[in-house]
Amino acid sequence: MRPIAFVTSRAEKVEEARRMGFSVEPVALDLPETQALDPGDVVEEKARAAWRALDRPVLVEDSGLAIRAWGGFPGALVKWLERGAGVAAIPRMLASWEERAAVACCVVAFFDGERLVVGRGECAGRIAASPRGGTGFGWDSIFEPEGSDRTFAELGHERKDRVSHRRRAWEALASRIPMEGEP
């Protein structure tokens, strides 16, 4: 069975999926993307657009960082905040707030032209005072998962993969569709 096309330009996302045991074929496509706080609002159209472009079953993923003090902002818009101001700007902007709670969210969607199946995973935690750690990507250096005083970037791949929002989303999806290489 051919691996499912995983439409992403982030090699790190492909690497994480494979570390968790999923057989995916990375395909980089420039897709239109709905702008929303909730990654769940982003993936449906993204999956349909990927399927139209490839005419084969596809997987797409979107993630976000919902900061409680900011009413869920930046959510799925976090990548634009990272690109525009840098990841270190997030804890600096939060410095005057006592509340540092956040939820990391990932939504993975499968679409085969008829069926849209979505898996969602969340990981509660908090925003660190400043970036720390040398592994991971994106905002991993500022997110401390609940029960840890280390950021995702300090945990290393193995420990992060056990608790991450991304693992939970992939597992939720795998429980709903048969996938080659599922754990």
C-alpha positions as CSV (number, residue, x, y, z in Angstrom):
1,M,0.0,0.0,0.0
2,R,1.3,3.4,-1.0
3,P,1.9,5.9,1.9
4,I,-0.8,8.6,2.1
5,A,0.3,12.0,0.7
6,F,0.9,14.3,3.7
7,V,0.7,17.8,2.3
8,T,3.1,20.0,4.3
9,S,6.1,22.1,3.6
10,R,7.4,21.5,7.2
11,A,10.0,18.6,7.2
12,E,9.7,18.6,11.0
13,K,6.0,17.6,10.8
14,V,6.8,14.7,8.5
15,E,9.6,13.6,10.8
16,E,7.3,13.7,13.8
17,A,4.6,11.6,12.0
18,R,7.2,9.1,11.0
19,R,8.8,8.9,14.5
20,M,5.3,8.0,15.8
21,G,5.1,5.2,13.3
22,F,3.0,6.7,10.4
23,S,3.9,6.0,6.8
24,V,3.4,9.2,5.0
25,E,4.7,10.6,1.7
26,P,5.5,14.3,2.0
27,V,4.1,16.5,-0.7
28,A,4.8,20.3,-0.7
29,L,1.9,22.3,-2.2
30,D,1.0,25.9,-1.8
31,L,-2.6,25.7,-0.6
32,P,-5.1,28.4,0.2
33,E,-5.6,28.5,4.0
34,T,-8.5,29.9,5.9
35,Q,-7.4,32.2,8.6
36,A,-8.9,31.3,12.0
37,L,-7.9,30.9,15.6
38,D,-9.0,27.2,15.7
39,P,-6.9,24.8,13.5
40,G,-10.1,22.7,13.0
41,D,-11.5,25.6,11.0
42,V,-8.5,25.5,8.8
43,V,-8.0,21.9,7.9
44,E,-11.3,21.0,6.1
45,E,-10.8,23.4,3.1
46,K,-7.1,22.7,3.1
47,A,-7.8,18.9,2.8
48,R,-10.2,19.5,0.0
49,A,-7.8,21.8,-1.9
50,A,-5.0,19.2,-1.5
51,W,-7.2,16.4,-2.8
52,R,-8.3,18.6,-5.8
53,A,-4.6,19.3,-6.6
54,L,-3.4,15.7,-6.3
55,D,-6.5,13.6,-7.1
56,R,-5.6,11.0,-4.4
57,P,-6.1,10.6,-0.7
58,V,-4.4,13.2,1.4
59,L,-3.5,14.2,4.9
60,V,-3.2,17.8,6.1
61,E,-2.4,19.2,9.4
62,D,-2.7,22.5,11.2
63,S,-1.7,23.5,14.7
64,G,-2.1,26.4,17.0
65,L,-1.2,27.8,20.4
66,A,-4.2,29.2,22.3
67,I,-3.2,31.5,25.1
68,R,-5.9,31.8,27.8
69,A,-5.1,35.4,28.8
70,W,-5.6,36.5,25.2
71,G,-8.9,34.7,24.7
72,G,-7.3,31.9,22.5
73,F,-5.1,34.2,20.4
74,P,-2.9,33.5,18.4
75,G,-4.3,30.0,17.9
76,A,-3.7,28.8,14.3
77,L,-2.4,32.3,13.5
78,V,0.7,31.6,15.6
79,K,2.8,31.0,12.6
80,W,2.1,34.5,11.3
81,L,3.1,35.9,14.7
82,E,6.3,33.8,14.7
83,R,7.2,35.0,11.2
84,G,6.4,38.6,11.8
85,A,7.8,39.2,15.4
86,G,9.7,36.0,16.2
87,V,8.8,33.3,18.7
88,A,10.6,35.2,21.5
89,A,8.0,38.0,21.1
90,I,5.2,35.8,22.5
91,P,6.6,35.5,26.0
92,R,7.7,39.2,25.9
93,M,4.2,40.3,25.0
94,L,2.8,38.1,27.8
95,A,5.2,39.5,30.4
96,S,2.7,41.8,32.0
97,W,0.0,39.1,32.3
98,E,-0.1,36.8,35.4
99,E,-2.0,34.1,33.5
100,R,0.4,32.1,31.3
101,A,-1.8,29.1,30.6
102,A,-2.0,27.9,27.0
103,V,-3.2,25.0,25.0
104,A,-1.3,23.5,22.1
105,C,-3.7,22.1,19.5
106,C,-3.2,20.0,16.4
107,V,-5.8,18.9,13.9
108,V,-5.0,16.3,11.2
109,A,-7.5,15.7,8.4
110,F,-7.7,12.8,5.9
111,F,-9.7,13.3,2.7
112,D,-10.2,10.8,-0.1
113,G,-12.6,12.7,-2.3
114,E,-15.6,11.5,-0.4
115,R,-14.8,11.1,3.3
116,L,-13.4,13.8,5.5
117,V,-12.0,12.4,8.7
118,V,-10.5,14.6,11.4
119,G,-8.4,13.9,14.4
120,R,-7.8,16.5,17.1
121,G,-5.3,16.6,19.9
122,E,-4.6,19.0,22.6
123,C,-2.0,19.5,25.3
124,A,-2.5,21.9,28.2
125,G,0.5,23.8,29.5
126,R,1.9,27.3,29.9
127,I,4.1,29.8,28.1
128,A,7.7,30.0,29.4
129,A,9.3,33.3,30.3
130,S,11.7,33.0,27.4
131,P,12.6,30.5,24.7
132,R,14.6,27.5,25.9
133,G,15.8,24.3,24.4
134,G,17.5,23.1,21.2
135,T,15.1,20.5,19.7
136,G,11.8,20.9,18.1
137,F,10.5,23.7,15.9
138,G,8.2,26.6,15.8
139,W,7.1,27.6,19.2
140,D,8.4,24.4,20.9
141,S,10.9,26.5,22.8
142,I,8.3,28.5,24.7
143,F,5.6,25.9,25.5
144,E,5.9,23.9,28.7
145,P,3.4,21.0,28.8
146,E,1.4,20.5,31.9
147,G,3.4,18.6,34.6
148,S,6.7,19.7,33.2
149,D,9.0,22.7,33.9
150,R,10.7,22.1,30.6
151,T,9.6,23.3,27.2
152,F,8.9,20.9,24.3
153,A,12.3,21.9,22.9
154,E,14.0,20.9,26.1
155,L,12.2,17.5,26.4
156,G,13.8,16.0,23.3
157,H,11.9,14.1,20.6
158,E,11.0,11.0,22.5
159,R,9.5,12.7,25.6
160,K,7.8,15.4,23.5
161,D,6.3,12.8,21.2
162,R,4.7,10.9,24.2
163,V,2.7,14.0,25.4
164,S,2.3,16.2,22.4
165,H,-0.8,17.6,20.8
166,R,0.4,16.3,17.5
167,R,0.7,12.7,18.7
168,R,-2.8,12.9,20.2
169,A,-4.2,14.3,16.9
170,W,-2.5,11.5,14.8
171,E,-3.8,8.8,17.2
172,A,-7.3,10.2,17.1
173,L,-7.2,10.1,13.3
174,A,-5.7,6.6,13.1
175,S,-8.4,5.3,15.4
176,R,-11.0,6.4,12.8
177,I,-9.3,5.3,9.5
178,P,-7.0,2.5,8.6
179,M,-3.5,3.8,7.9
180,E,-0.4,1.9,6.8
181,G,2.2,2.0,9.6
182,E,-0.2,3.1,12.3
183,P,1.1,2.4,15.8
